[in-house]
Amino acid sequence: MSNRPLGAQISHMLKARGVGVIFGIPGVHNQEMYRGIAQAGLTHVLARHEQGAGFMADGYARATGRPGVTYVITGPGVCNIMTPMGQAYSDRVPMLVISSCLNRADLGLGRGRLHEMKDQEIAAGTVTDWSLTAQDAASAYQLIDRALTEFAAGQTRPKHIQVPIEVLEAVAPPPPDNSVQVSPDQSVDVSQVVDLLETAKRPLFIFGGGALGAQAQVLSVLAATQAASFLTFTANGLVPPADPLCFGTSLARPGSADMIASADVVIAVGTALSEVDLWRNDLGHTGPLVRVDTDPAVLVDQQDATLQINADAGAFLNALSEGLSQRQATTTNWTAAEVAQARVRWRAEVDSERPGLLAVIDAVAAALPDDTAVYSDMTQFAYAALEVWPRKAPGLWHHPHGFGTLGYALPAAIGGGIARQGKPTIAIAGDYGFQYTLQELMVAVERNLCLPIILWDNGKLGEIEDSMIAAQIAPNAVIQKNPDFLKFAQSFGAAVSAPTRLSDIAGAVTAAFAHDGPTLIYLTPAIES
């Protein structure tokens, strides 16, 4: 590699480190970062808004496990991508945002420069693992390698690197070779957990997204212990739906606390047991609670764990499986009947809370190939589906859980579809949230991306209306006038479909997957059975 402007060197460095796709929008302030994109052999995806670029990077990262990388401009570009950064932070998604910033002499001085912010580094730092300024080429290279190394080591929250415009423009030497190798310690002491399981009659595992890469170990441990299990929404599909002792993604059901209380040992692996997992303060356990996580803060939270193990889920489950193999097999008194009865009861509760939705959800679910990746938005359709739609494989449902951002589904599905390279991918959005990022539909059209988009239009902010009524507040500002979504999609060059009967949904989905481009599938509560 030869000397070239730092902006170009950054693209070459990312390519050499295994990055293949950049999401972003060029501007006068960050144009130097675009100098090397084509020469380095990177694919650039042009978003219509930095929020869309960030969500695309998020969707790409969730689909691949590799960091999603974005290029944005100073000031408004950074502000616009802060919402996706916040979403990636709460859901531990590896995202690297590289932005320009003002020249070093202008930082923080309030001189009225174009795109000026009082402190862009600190602003981005509120929604990232860290946000730092590279004052020269050497520090830019160091920060990029630091971010990529931390991602590889499991520190997957987003990072932000900003580089002054003059530094991006200056000729710089090539970056150093990457000699860092990540070899985390895989030694985990599970002797106390084995002892607990050896005498347990009602052992219960709760698996979260941190265990997604360890399905074989999960199934091995469940078989050895005859334990029951719950899955967080992120872990949907980790235990097959046919497992007779799996309660599925029903932790948010109030009755799950009773089941958890009946367990004589609970082992939570790779989950924060956060508000958006439980929707209550307490897990409900009465026996010992074992927490396994790579984040020490999770291990000492309000759930008051009896035993805390700071370890990767896969390493822990490997060690546990080996430890159990040296002990006598145990029998438990969990029964398939009590698990099945609980699941039927909880499904009925969801149906009662959101009448009319489950039939539509079931029709959509039945129409999709088993390996379809779903990207959903903050919408009642998704809230109900997350509880009642078990996936047959892990890592195929992506939802903006923690930060809870509207407008996530469409751009994230675009990023996921690009990453999955022809494997089936869909977006599920509500009528209001869809309007946050609907302009990104043009990106899917430009790229001829096969992407069915399920749009649920109930003509209002239904979840907010229900919440206001429950709080005895007269519903206010929850009804909006919507555009003609079908004409809108057609004006972009997308295909459209508007099934009027449940039986029409399968055909609409099949046709959408056969189409060379995106298809808006428009559904409303008026659909007939």
C-alpha positions in Angstrom: 0.0 0.0 0.0 1.2 3.5 -0.8 0.8 6.9 0.9 -2.6 8.4 0.2 -5.1 10.8 2.0 -6.2 9.3 5.3 -9.8 9.2 4.2 -8.9 6.8 1.5 -6.5 4.8 3.8 -9.4 4.2 6.2 -11.4 2.4 3.4 -8.4 0.3 2.5 -7.8 -0.6 6.1 -11.4 -1.6 6.7 -11.3 -3.8 3.6 -8.0 -5.5 4.8 -9.7 -6.1 8.2 -12.6 -8.0 6.6 -15.2 -5.3 6.2 -17.1 -5.6 2.9 -20.0 -3.1 3.1 -20.3 0.5 4.1 -23.6 2.2 4.7 -23.8 5.9 4.6 -24.3 9.3 2.9 -21.5 11.4 1.5 -21.2 15.1 2.2 -18.7 17.9 1.7 -17.3 17.2 5.2 -16.8 13.4 4.8 -16.1 13.2 1.0 -12.5 12.2 1.7 -13.7 9.0 3.2 -15.3 8.2 -0.1 -12.1 8.6 -2.1 -10.9 5.0 -1.5 -14.2 3.1 -1.4 -14.2 1.9 -5.0 -10.4 1.3 -5.2 -10.5 -0.7 -1.9 -13.3 -2.9 -3.3 -15.9 -2.0 -0.8 -19.7 -2.0 -1.5 -21.3 1.2 -0.5 -25.1 1.4 0.2 -26.5 4.9 -0.2 -29.2 5.5 2.4 -31.8 8.3 2.2 -31.2 9.4 5.7 -28.5 8.7 8.3 -31.0 7.1 10.5 -31.7 4.6 7.7 -28.0 4.0 7.2 -27.6 3.2 10.9 -30.5 0.8 11.0 -29.2 -0.9 7.8 -25.8 -1.3 9.5 -27.6 -2.8 12.6 -29.6 -5.2 10.4 -26.4 -6.2 8.6 -24.6 -6.9 11.9 -27.4 -8.9 13.3 -27.5 -11.1 10.2 -23.8 -11.7 10.0 -22.4 -11.3 13.5 -19.8 -8.9 12.0 -19.8 -5.2 12.6 -22.0 -2.9 10.5 -20.0 0.1 9.4 -21.3 3.6 8.5 -19.8 6.8 7.1 -21.6 10.0 8.1 -20.9 13.7 8.1 -20.2 16.2 10.9 -23.1 17.6 12.9 -26.5 16.6 11.5 -25.2 13.3 10.2 -24.0 12.3 13.6 -27.2 13.5 15.2 -29.3 11.6 12.7 -27.5 8.3 13.4 -27.6 8.6 17.2 -31.0 6.9 17.3 -29.7 3.7 15.6 -26.6 3.9 17.7 -28.8 4.0 20.8 -30.7 1.0 19.5 -27.5 -0.9 18.8 -26.2 0.0 22.3 -29.2 -1.3 24.1 -29.3 -4.5 22.0 -25.5 -5.0 22.0 -25.2 -4.9 18.2 -21.6 -4.3 16.8 -21.8 -1.0 14.9 -18.8 1.2 13.9 -19.7 4.8 13.0 -16.9 6.8 11.4 -17.7 10.5 11.0 -15.9 13.6 10.1 -15.7 16.5 12.6 -14.5 20.1 12.4 -10.8 21.0 12.0 -8.9 20.8 15.2 -8.6 24.5 15.6 -12.4 24.9 15.5 -13.5 22.1 17.8 -15.7 23.5 20.6 -15.0 27.2 19.8 -18.5 28.2 18.5 -17.3 30.0 15.4 -20.4 29.3 13.4 -18.8 26.7 11.1 -20.9 24.5 8.8 -22.4 21.6 10.7 -20.9 22.8 14.0 -21.9 21.2 17.3 -20.7 22.2 20.8 -19.3 18.7 21.5 -20.0 16.0 18.9 -17.8 13.5 20.6 -19.6 13.7 23.9 -23.0 13.7 22.2 -22.3 10.4 20.4 -20.7 9.0 23.5 -24.2 9.0 25.2 -25.4 6.2 22.9 -22.1 4.3 22.3 -19.6 2.2 24.2 -17.1 5.0 23.5 -16.8 8.0 21.2 -13.3 9.3 20.5 -11.5 11.8 18.2 -8.5 10.7 16.0 -6.2 13.7 15.9 -3.9 12.1 13.4 -3.5 9.0 11.1 -1.8 6.9 13.8 -4.6 7.4 16.3 -7.2 6.8 13.6 -5.7 3.4 12.8 -5.3 2.6 16.5 -9.0 3.4 17.2 -10.3 1.4 14.2 -8.2 -1.6 15.4 -9.4 -1.1 18.9 -13.0 -1.1 17.9 -12.7 -4.2 15.6 -10.7 -6.1 18.3 -13.3 -5.3 21.0 -16.1 -6.5 18.7 -14.2 -9.8 18.1 -13.7 -10.1 21.9 -17.4 -9.9 22.5 -17.7 -6.2 23.4 -20.3 -5.6 20.8 -21.8 -2.3 21.7 -21.3 0.5 19.1 -18.3 2.7 18.8 -17.9 6.1 17.2 -14.7 7.5 15.7 -14.6 11.1 14.5 -11.7 12.5 12.4 -11.1 16.2 11.7 -11.6 17.2 8.0 -8.0 18.4 7.7 -6.7 15.0 9.0 -8.9 13.1 6.5 -7.4 15.2 3.7 -3.8 14.9 4.8 -1.6 12.3 3.1 -0.9 9.4 5.4 1.2 6.3 5.4 -0.5 2.9 5.1 -2.0 1.4 8.3 0.0 -1.2 10.1 -0.6 -5.0 9.6 -3.2 -6.4 12.0 -1.4 -8.7 14.4 -4.0 -8.9 17.2 -5.5 -12.3 17.8 -8.4 -12.6 20.2 -8.3 -15.8 22.2 -10.6 -15.5 25.2 -10.1 -17.7 28.2 -12.4 -20.7 27.8 -11.9 -22.1 31.3 -15.1 -22.0 33.3 -15.6 -23.5 36.8 -19.1 -25.1 36.7 -18.7 -27.4 39.7 -21.2 -25.6 41.9 -23.8 -25.5 39.0 -23.3 -29.3 38.5 -23.9 -29.9 42.2 -27.1 -27.8 42.1 -28.4 -29.7 39.0 -27.6 -33.1 40.5 -30.1 -32.7 43.2 -32.7 -30.5 41.4 -36.1 -31.9 40.7 -37.4 -28.8 38.8 -34.4 -27.2 37.1 -35.1 -24.3 34.8 -32.9 -22.6 32.2 -33.6 -19.1 30.8 -31.6 -18.5 27.6 -31.0 -15.1 26.1 -29.4 -13.7 22.9 -26.0 -14.2 24.4 -26.5 -18.0 23.9 -27.5 -17.8 20.2 -24.2 -19.2 19.0 -24.3 -22.2 21.3 -27.5 -24.1 20.2 -25.8 -27.5 20.2 -24.6 -27.0 23.8 -28.0 -25.7 24.9 -29.7 -28.8 23.6 -27.1 -31.1 25.1 -27.5 -29.6 28.5 -31.3 -29.7 28.3 -31.2 -33.4 27.4 -28.8 -34.2 30.2 -30.8 -32.4 32.9 -34.4 -32.8 31.6 -34.8 -29.2 32.5 -37.6 -26.9 31.4 -36.7 -23.7 29.6 -37.8 -20.2 28.8 -36.4 -18.1 25.9 -36.1 -14.3 25.7 -37.5 -12.7 22.5 -33.9 -12.5 21.1 -33.4 -16.2 21.7 -36.5 -17.3 19.8 -35.7 -20.5 18.0 -32.7 -21.5 20.2 -34.8 -24.4 21.6 -37.0 -26.1 18.9 -40.7 -25.4 19.3 -41.3 -29.2 19.5 -39.4 -29.4 22.7 -42.1 -30.5 25.2 -40.5 -28.7 28.2 -39.9 -25.4 26.5 -42.2 -22.6 27.6 -41.1 -20.5 24.5 -40.9 -16.7 24.5 -43.4 -16.2 27.3 -41.3 -14.5 30.0 -43.4 -11.4 29.7 -46.6 -13.3 30.7 -47.4 -12.6 34.4 -48.0 -16.3 34.9 -44.4 -17.1 34.0 -43.4 -15.9 37.4 -45.4 -18.7 39.0 -43.6 -21.3 36.9 -40.3 -19.8 37.7 -41.2 -19.8 41.4 -41.9 -23.5 41.2 -38.4 -24.2 40.0 -35.8 -25.3 42.6 -32.9 -23.9 40.6 -32.9 -21.3 37.8 -30.0 -20.7 35.5 -30.1 -17.6 33.3 -27.6 -17.7 30.4 -26.7 -14.8 28.2 -29.6 -12.5 29.2 -29.9 -9.3 31.1 -33.4 -10.1 32.3 -34.2 -6.5 31.5 -37.5 -4.7 31.7 -38.2 -5.6 28.0 -37.6 -9.3 28.7 -39.9 -9.5 31.8 -42.1 -6.4 32.0 -41.9 -6.8 35.8 -39.3 -6.0 38.3 -38.7 -9.4 39.7 -38.0 -12.7 37.9 -40.1 -14.6 40.4 -37.6 -17.2 41.5 -37.7 -18.6 45.0 -34.8 -21.1 44.7 -31.1 -20.4 43.8 -30.5 -18.2 40.7 -27.4 -18.7 38.7 -26.4 -15.8 36.3 -24.0 -16.4 33.4 -23.0 -13.3 31.3 -20.0 -11.5 29.9 -21.2 -8.2 31.4 -20.4 -7.9 35.1 -23.1 -5.3 35.5 -25.7 -7.9 34.6 -24.4 -10.3 37.2 -25.0 -7.9 40.1 -28.4 -6.5 39.1 -31.6 -6.3 41.1 -32.4 -10.0 40.4 -30.1 -10.9 43.3 -28.3 -14.0 41.9 -27.0 -16.7 44.2 -24.1 -17.5 41.9 -22.6 -15.2 39.3 -20.4 -16.5 36.5 -18.6 -14.1 34.3 -18.3 -16.2 31.1 -19.3 -16.5 27.5 -22.4 -18.6 27.1 -20.8 -21.1 24.8 -17.8 -21.7 27.1 -20.1 -22.1 30.1 -22.4 -24.5 28.4 -19.5 -26.5 27.0 -18.0 -26.9 30.5 -21.4 -27.7 32.0 -22.1 -30.4 29.4 -18.8 -32.0 30.1 -19.4 -31.8 33.9 -22.8 -33.3 33.6 -21.5 -36.2 31.5 -19.3 -37.3 34.4 -22.3 -37.5 36.8 -25.3 -39.7 37.0 -28.3 -38.7 34.9 -31.0 -36.9 36.8 -34.8 -37.1 36.5 -37.1 -34.2 37.0 -40.8 -33.8 37.7 -41.5 -31.3 35.0 -44.2 -32.6 32.7 -45.0 -31.9 29.1 -48.7 -31.5 30.0 -48.1 -28.6 32.4 -45.9 -26.8 29.9 -48.4 -27.3 27.1 -51.3 -26.1 29.3 -49.3 -22.9 30.2 -48.5 -22.2 26.6 -52.2 -22.6 25.5 -53.3 -20.3 28.4 -50.7 -17.6 27.6 -51.6 -17.7 23.9 -55.2 -17.1 24.9 -54.2 -14.1 27.0 -52.4 -12.6 24.0 -55.4 -13.2 21.8 -57.6 -11.5 24.4 -55.3 -8.5 24.7 -55.0 -8.0 20.9 -58.2 -9.4 19.4 -58.0 -10.4 15.7 -54.3 -10.3 15.3 -53.3 -13.9 16.0 -55.2 -15.2 12.9 -53.3 -12.8 10.7 -50.0 -13.6 12.4 -50.5 -17.3 12.0 -51.3 -16.8 8.3 -48.1 -14.8 7.7 -46.0 -17.3 9.7 -47.3 -20.3 7.8 -46.5 -18.6 4.5 -42.8 -18.1 5.2 -39.9 -20.4 4.5 -38.4 -21.8 7.7 -35.1 -19.9 7.2 -36.8 -16.5 6.8 -35.2 -13.7 8.8 -37.8 -11.3 10.2 -37.1 -7.6 11.0 -39.9 -6.1 13.0 -40.9 -2.6 14.1 -42.5 -1.3 17.3 -46.0 -2.3 16.3 -48.8 -4.3 17.9 -48.5 -6.9 15.2 -44.9 -7.6 16.3 -45.6 -7.4 20.0 -48.2 -10.2 19.7 -46.1 -12.2 17.2 -43.0 -12.1 19.5 -44.9 -14.1 22.1 -46.8 -16.6 19.9 -44.6 -17.2 16.8 -41.9 -19.7 17.6 -39.1 -19.8 15.1 -37.6 -23.1 14.0 -34.0 -21.8 14.1 -32.2 -19.2 16.2 -31.0 -15.8 15.1 -33.9 -15.2 12.7 -35.9 -12.6 14.5 -34.6 -9.0 14.9 -36.6 -6.4 16.8 -35.6 -3.1 18.4 -36.1 -4.3 21.9 -34.2 -2.1 24.4 -34.3 1.4 22.9 -37.6 0.7 21.2 -37.2 2.9 18.1 -39.9 3.4 15.5 -38.8 3.1 11.9 -36.4 0.2 12.5 -37.9 -2.6 10.4 -37.5 -1.5 6.8 -33.9 -0.2 6.8 -32.8 -3.0 9.1 -34.3 -5.6 6.8 -32.5 -3.9 3.9 -29.2 -4.3 5.7 -30.1 -7.9 6.6 -31.2 -8.7 3.1 -27.9 -7.4 1.7 -26.0 -9.5 4.2 -28.0 -12.7 3.6 -27.5 -12.6 -0.2 -30.7 -14.1 -1.5 -31.9 -15.9 1.6 -35.5 -15.0 2.5 -35.8 -11.8 4.6 -39.0 -9.8 5.4 -39.9 -6.6 7.3 -42.9 -6.2 9.5 -44.0 -2.6 10.3 -47.0 -0.7 11.5 -48.6 2.2 9.6 -47.2 4.9 11.9 -43.6 3.5 12.4 -43.3 2.8 8.7 -43.5 6.5 8.0 -40.4 7.2 10.0 -38.1 5.6 7.4 -40.3 4.9 4.4 -37.9 6.8 2.2 -35.5 3.9 2.5 -37.8 1.8 0.3 -36.0 3.5 -2.6 -32.8 1.8 -1.5 -34.4 -1.6 -1.8 -35.8 -0.7 -5.2 -32.4 0.6 -6.4 -30.7 -2.7 -5.4 -33.5 -4.9 -6.7 -33.7 -6.4 -3.3 -36.3 -9.2 -2.9 -38.0 -8.0 0.3 -41.6 -8.6 1.3 -42.7 -5.8 3.6 -45.7 -6.7 5.8 -47.5 -3.4 6.6 -50.1 -3.6 9.3 -52.4 -0.5 9.1 -54.9 0.0 11.9 -55.0 3.7 11.2 -53.8 4.7 14.6 -51.2 4.4 17.4 -53.0 1.4 18.8 -50.6 0.5 21.6 -50.6 4.1 22.9 -54.4 4.3 22.7 -54.7 1.1 24.7 -52.2 2.4 27.3 -54.0 5.7 27.7 -57.3 3.9 28.2 -55.8 1.6 30.8 -54.4 4.7 32.6 -57.9 6.3 32.4 -56.6 9.0 30.1 -58.9 10.1 27.3 -57.1 9.0 24.1 -55.5 12.0 22.5 -53.3 12.4 19.4 -53.4 8.7 18.6 -55.3 8.9 15.3 -53.5 10.1 12.2 -54.3 10.5 8.6 -52.3 8.0 6.5 -51.2 8.2 2.9 -52.3 5.7 0.3 -49.5 3.3 1.1 -50.0 1.2 -2.1 -49.7 4.2 -4.4 -46.7 5.4 -2.5 -44.9 2.1 -2.9 -45.8 2.0 -6.6 -44.5 5.5 -7.1 -41.1 4.2 -5.9 -41.2 1.3 -8.3 -42.1 -1.4 -5.7 -44.6 -4.1 -6.2 -47.8 -4.1 -4.1 -50.3 -6.5 -2.8 -53.4 -6.0 -0.6 -54.9 -9.4 0.5 -58.5 -9.1 1.6 -58.8 -12.6 3.0 -56.5 -14.6 5.3 -56.3 -17.3 2.6 -54.8 -14.7 0.2 -51.8 -14.0 2.4 -49.8 -17.1 1.4 -50.1 -16.3 -2.3 -49.1 -12.7 -1.7 -46.0 -13.8 0.3 -45.0 -16.4 -2.3 -45.3 -13.9 -5.1 -43.3 -11.4 -3.1 -40.4 -13.8 -2.7 -40.5 -14.5 -6.4 -40.3 -10.8 -7.3 -37.0 -9.2 -8.3 -37.4 -6.2 -5.9 -39.4 -5.2 -2.8 -43.1 -5.8 -2.4 -45.4 -4.0 0.0 -48.0 -6.4 1.4 -50.8 -4.2 2.9 -52.9 -5.7 5.7 -55.7 -4.1 7.8 -58.0 -5.3 10.6 -60.7 -5.5 8.0 -59.2 -8.6 6.5 -61.7 -11.4 6.3 -61.3 -14.9 7.6 
